[in-house]
C-alpha cells in the first residue's frame, strides 16, 4: 500500500500531466444544452490542486530541527 507521500506525489504528477495537455491544446469556453464548459476555470482548479499537493508534500517530508543552547 502506498504511503501518503507517494499518493500525494502521484496526484501531483497526474495533475501536472493534465495541465500540460490542457495548455498544449487550449480549448474555448462553450455551452451546449445548458451545460457550460469553462476550460479556464478547470485550469485554475488544477493549479490549486498543485498548490495543495505542494503543501501536503512539504508537511509530510522528513525534517530536522537544529538548536543551540547558551549557558
DSSP file (Angstrom, degrees, kcal/mol; ACC not computed):
  #  RESIDUE AA STRUCTURE BP1 BP2  ACC     N-H-->O    O-->H-N    N-H-->O    O-->H-N    TCO  KAPPA ALPHA  PHI   PSI    X-CA   Y-CA   Z-CA
    1    1 A X              0   0    0      0, 0.0     2,-0.0     0, 0.0     0, 0.0   0.000 360.0 360.0 360.0 129.7    0.0    0.0    0.0
    2    2 A X        -     0   0    0      1,-0.1     2,-0.0     2,-0.1     0, 0.0  -0.306 360.0-114.8 -68.7 150.9    1.5    3.4   -1.0
    3    3 A X     >  -     0   0    0      1,-0.1     4,-2.2     4,-0.0     5,-0.2  -0.269  29.2-103.8 -75.3 168.8    2.3    5.9    1.7
    4    4 A X  H  > S+     0   0    0      1,-0.2     4,-2.7     2,-0.2     5,-0.2   0.913 123.4  52.8 -59.6 -42.5    0.5    9.2    1.9
    5    5 A X  H  > S+     0   0    0      1,-0.2     4,-2.3     2,-0.2    -1,-0.2   0.902 109.2  48.8 -61.2 -42.2    3.6   11.0    0.4
    6    6 A X  H  > S+     0   0    0      2,-0.2     4,-2.1     1,-0.2    -1,-0.2   0.892 112.1  49.2 -65.1 -39.5    3.6    8.6   -2.5
    7    7 A X  H  X S+     0   0    0     -4,-2.2     4,-2.4     2,-0.2    -2,-0.2   0.926 112.7  46.0 -66.9 -44.7   -0.2    9.1   -3.1
    8    8 A X  H  X S+     0   0    0     -4,-2.7     4,-2.4     1,-0.2    -2,-0.2   0.896 112.3  51.7 -66.1 -38.9    0.1   12.9   -3.0
    9    9 A X  H  X S+     0   0    0     -4,-2.3     4,-2.5    -5,-0.2    -1,-0.2   0.894 109.8  49.9 -63.3 -39.4    3.1   12.8   -5.3
   10   10 A X  H  X S+     0   0    0     -4,-2.1     4,-2.6     2,-0.2    -2,-0.2   0.907 110.1  50.1 -65.2 -42.3    1.1   10.7   -7.7
   11   11 A X  H  X S+     0   0    0     -4,-2.4     4,-2.4     2,-0.2    -2,-0.2   0.916 111.6  49.2 -61.1 -42.8   -1.8   13.1   -7.6
   12   12 A X  H  X S+     0   0    0     -4,-2.4     4,-2.6     2,-0.2    -2,-0.2   0.926 111.4  48.8 -62.6 -45.5    0.6   16.0   -8.3
   13   13 A X  H  X S+     0   0    0     -4,-2.5     4,-1.9     1,-0.2    -2,-0.2   0.913 112.5  47.8 -61.3 -43.6    2.2   14.2  -11.2
   14   14 A X  H  X S+     0   0    0     -4,-2.6     4,-1.9     2,-0.2    -1,-0.2   0.894 112.1  49.9 -64.5 -40.3   -1.2   13.3  -12.7
   15   15 A X  H  X S+     0   0    0     -4,-2.4     4,-2.4     1,-0.2    -2,-0.2   0.900 108.5  52.1 -67.3 -40.7   -2.4   16.9  -12.3
   16   16 A X  H  X S+     0   0    0     -4,-2.6     4,-2.5     1,-0.2    -1,-0.2   0.882 108.2  52.2 -61.7 -37.8    0.8   18.3  -13.9
   17   17 A X  H  X S+     0   0    0     -4,-1.9     4,-2.2     2,-0.2    -1,-0.2   0.898 109.0  49.8 -65.1 -39.9    0.2   16.0  -16.9
   18   18 A X  H  X S+     0   0    0     -4,-1.9     4,-2.7     2,-0.2    -2,-0.2   0.906 110.9  49.6 -64.3 -41.5   -3.4   17.3  -17.2
   19   19 A X  H  X S+     0   0    0     -4,-2.4     4,-2.7     2,-0.2     5,-0.3   0.919 110.2  50.6 -63.5 -43.3   -2.1   20.9  -17.1
   20   20 A X  H  X S+     0   0    0     -4,-2.5     4,-1.6     1,-0.2    -1,-0.2   0.915 113.3  45.5 -60.9 -42.8    0.5   20.1  -19.8
   21   21 A X  H  X S+     0   0    0     -4,-2.2     4,-1.5     2,-0.2    -2,-0.2   0.913 113.9  49.1 -66.2 -43.3   -2.2   18.5  -22.0
   22   22 A X  H  < S+     0   0    0     -4,-2.7    -2,-0.2     1,-0.2    -1,-0.2   0.890 114.3  43.7 -65.9 -40.6   -4.7   21.3  -21.5
   23   23 A X  H >< S+     0   0    0     -4,-2.7     3,-0.6     1,-0.2    -1,-0.2   0.761 109.9  56.4 -78.9 -23.7   -2.2   24.1  -22.2
   24   24 A X  H 3< S+     0   0    0     -4,-1.6    -1,-0.2     1,-0.3     2,-0.2   0.832 123.3  25.4 -72.7 -31.9   -0.7   22.3  -25.3
   25   25 A X  T 3< S-     0   0    0     -4,-1.5    -1,-0.3    -5,-0.1    -2,-0.1  -0.593  87.2-166.4-130.1  70.3   -4.2   22.1  -26.8
   26   26 A X    <   -     0   0    0     -3,-0.6     2,-0.3    -2,-0.2    -3,-0.1  -0.239   3.7-160.3 -62.9 146.9   -6.2   25.0  -25.3
   27   27 A X        -     0   0    0     -5,-0.1    12,-0.1     3,-0.0     2,-0.1  -0.917  16.4-113.3-126.3 152.0   -9.9   25.0  -25.9
   28   28 A X        -     0   0    0     -2,-0.3     2,-0.3     1,-0.1     9,-0.0  -0.402  34.4-101.4 -80.1 160.9  -12.5   27.8  -25.7
   29   29 A X        +     0   0    0      9,-0.1     2,-0.3    -2,-0.1     9,-0.2  -0.639  53.5 169.3 -76.4 138.8  -15.2   28.0  -23.1
   30   30 A X  E     -A   37   0A   0      7,-1.9     7,-3.3    -2,-0.3     2,-0.4  -0.959  30.3-137.5-149.4 165.9  -18.6   26.9  -24.5
   31   31 A X  E     +A   36   0A   0     -2,-0.3     2,-0.4     5,-0.3     5,-0.2  -0.996  17.3 178.9-130.0 130.5  -22.1   26.0  -23.6
   32   32 A X  E >  S-A   35   0A   0      3,-2.7     3,-1.6    -2,-0.4    -2,-0.0  -0.990  73.1 -16.6-132.7 124.1  -24.1   23.0  -25.0
   33   33 A X  T 3  S-     0   0    0     -2,-0.4    -1,-0.1     1,-0.3     3,-0.1   0.910 128.6 -49.9  50.0  51.8  -27.7   22.3  -24.0
   34   34 A X  T 3  S+     0   0    0      1,-0.2     2,-0.5    -3,-0.0    -1,-0.3   0.622 115.3 116.1  64.4  15.4  -27.5   24.5  -20.9
   35   35 A X  E <   -A   32   0A   0     -3,-1.6    -3,-2.7     2,-0.0     2,-0.4  -0.969  51.7-156.3-115.8 121.2  -24.2   22.8  -19.8
   36   36 A X  E     -A   31   0A   0     -2,-0.5     2,-0.5    -5,-0.2    -5,-0.3  -0.766   8.0-161.7-100.7 139.7  -21.2   25.1  -19.7
   37   37 A X  E     -A   30   0A   0     -7,-3.3    -7,-1.9    -2,-0.4     2,-0.8  -0.958   7.3-173.6-120.0 110.5  -17.6   24.0  -20.0
   38   38 A X     >  -     0   0    0     -2,-0.5     4,-1.9    -9,-0.2     3,-0.2  -0.863   5.9-176.5-108.8  99.0  -15.1   26.7  -18.7
   39   39 A X  H  > S+     0   0    0     -2,-0.8     4,-2.5     1,-0.2     5,-0.2   0.830  82.8  57.9 -66.8 -32.4  -11.6   25.5  -19.5
   40   40 A X  H  > S+     0   0    0      2,-0.2     4,-2.0     1,-0.2    -1,-0.2   0.903 107.6  47.1 -63.5 -41.0  -10.0   28.5  -17.8
   41   41 A X  H  > S+     0   0    0      2,-0.2     4,-2.3     1,-0.2    -2,-0.2   0.890 111.0  52.1 -66.0 -39.3  -11.8   27.6  -14.5
   42   42 A X  H  X S+     0   0    0     -4,-1.9     4,-2.2     2,-0.2    -2,-0.2   0.913 108.9  49.9 -63.0 -42.8  -10.7   24.0  -14.9
   43   43 A X  H  X S+     0   0    0     -4,-2.5     4,-2.4     1,-0.2    -1,-0.2   0.905 109.5  51.9 -61.9 -41.7   -7.1   25.1  -15.4
   44   44 A X  H  X S+     0   0    0     -4,-2.0     4,-2.2     1,-0.2    -2,-0.2   0.907 108.8  50.4 -62.3 -41.8   -7.4   27.2  -12.2
   45   45 A X  H  X S+     0   0    0     -4,-2.3     4,-2.0     2,-0.2    -1,-0.2   0.898 109.9  50.4 -62.9 -40.5   -8.7   24.2  -10.3
   46   46 A X  H  X S+     0   0    0     -4,-2.2     4,-1.9     2,-0.2    -2,-0.2   0.910 109.8  50.4 -64.2 -41.4   -5.8   22.1  -11.5
   47   47 A X  H  X S+     0   0    0     -4,-2.4     4,-1.9     1,-0.2    -2,-0.2   0.879 109.2  51.5 -64.6 -37.5   -3.3   24.8  -10.4
   48   48 A X  H  X S+     0   0    0     -4,-2.2     4,-2.3     2,-0.2    -1,-0.2   0.864 106.3  55.0 -66.1 -35.5   -4.9   24.9   -7.0
   49   49 A X  H  X S+     0   0    0     -4,-2.0     4,-2.7     2,-0.2    -2,-0.2   0.900 105.8  51.9 -62.9 -40.6   -4.6   21.2   -6.7
   50   50 A X  H  X S+     0   0    0     -4,-1.9     4,-2.6     2,-0.2    -2,-0.2   0.919 109.2  50.3 -61.0 -43.6   -0.9   21.5   -7.4
   51   51 A X  H  X S+     0   0    0     -4,-1.9     4,-2.0     2,-0.2    -2,-0.2   0.909 111.0  48.6 -60.7 -43.0   -0.6   24.1   -4.6
   52   52 A X  H  X S+     0   0    0     -4,-2.3     4,-2.4     2,-0.2    -2,-0.2   0.924 111.4  50.0 -62.5 -44.7   -2.5   21.7   -2.2
   53   53 A X  H  X S+     0   0    0     -4,-2.7     4,-2.9     1,-0.2     5,-0.2   0.913 108.4  52.5 -60.6 -43.4   -0.2   18.9   -3.2
   54   54 A X  H  X S+     0   0    0     -4,-2.6     4,-2.2     1,-0.2    -1,-0.2   0.898 109.8  49.1 -60.7 -40.4    2.9   21.0   -2.6
   55   55 A X  H  X S+     0   0    0     -4,-2.0     4,-2.0     2,-0.2    -1,-0.2   0.918 112.9  47.2 -63.9 -43.6    1.7   21.9    0.9
   56   56 A X  H  X S+     0   0    0     -4,-2.4     4,-2.0     2,-0.2    -2,-0.2   0.906 111.4  50.3 -65.7 -41.5    1.0   18.3    1.7
   57   57 A X  H  X S+     0   0    0     -4,-2.9     4,-1.5     1,-0.2    -1,-0.2   0.912 110.7  49.7 -63.4 -42.0    4.4   17.1    0.4
   58   58 A X  H  < S+     0   0    0     -4,-2.2    -1,-0.2    -5,-0.2    -2,-0.2   0.886 112.6  47.7 -63.1 -38.8    6.1   19.8    2.5
   59   59 A X  H  < S+     0   0    0     -4,-2.0    -1,-0.2     1,-0.2    -2,-0.2   0.814 115.5  44.5 -72.3 -30.0    4.2   18.7    5.6
   60   60 A X  H  < S+     0   0    0     -4,-2.0    -1,-0.2    -5,-0.1    -2,-0.2   0.642  90.0 103.0 -89.3 -15.5    4.9   15.0    5.0
   61   61 A X  S  < S-     0   0    0     -4,-1.5     2,-0.0    -5,-0.2    -3,-0.0  -0.394  80.6-107.3 -70.5 142.9    8.6   15.4    4.2
   62   62 A X        -     0   0    0     -2,-0.1     2,-0.3     1,-0.0    -1,-0.1  -0.362  43.5-175.7 -66.6 149.7   11.0   14.5    6.9
   63   63 A X        -     0   0    0     -3,-0.1     2,-0.4    -2,-0.0    -1,-0.0  -0.942  19.6-138.7-144.3 166.1   12.8   17.4    8.5
   64   64 A X        -     0   0    0     -2,-0.3     2,-0.5     2,-0.0    -2,-0.0  -0.989   9.0-153.3-130.3 135.1   15.5   18.1   11.1
   65   65 A X        -     0   0    0     -2,-0.4     2,-0.5     2,-0.0    -2,-0.0  -0.942  11.3-167.9-110.8 124.6   15.4   20.8   13.8
   66   66 A X        +     0   0    0     -2,-0.5     2,-0.3     2,-0.0    -2,-0.0  -0.926  10.6 173.2-111.1 134.5   18.7   22.1   15.0
   67   67 A X        -     0   0    0     -2,-0.5     2,-0.4     2,-0.0    -2,-0.0  -0.951  17.7-153.2-136.9 160.1   19.0   24.2   18.0
   68   68 A X        -     0   0    0     -2,-0.3     2,-0.3     2,-0.0    -2,-0.0  -0.997  10.4-150.1-136.1 130.3   21.8   25.6   20.1
   69   69 A X        -     0   0    0     -2,-0.4     2,-0.4     2,-0.0    -2,-0.0  -0.709   5.8-146.3-100.2 152.2   21.7   26.5   23.7
   70   70 A X              0   0    0     -2,-0.3    -2,-0.0     1,-0.1     0, 0.0  -0.935 360.0 360.0-116.0 139.7   23.6   29.2   25.5
   71   71 A X              0   0    0     -2,-0.4    -1,-0.1     0, 0.0    -2,-0.0   0.391 360.0 360.0-116.6 360.0   24.8   28.9   29.1
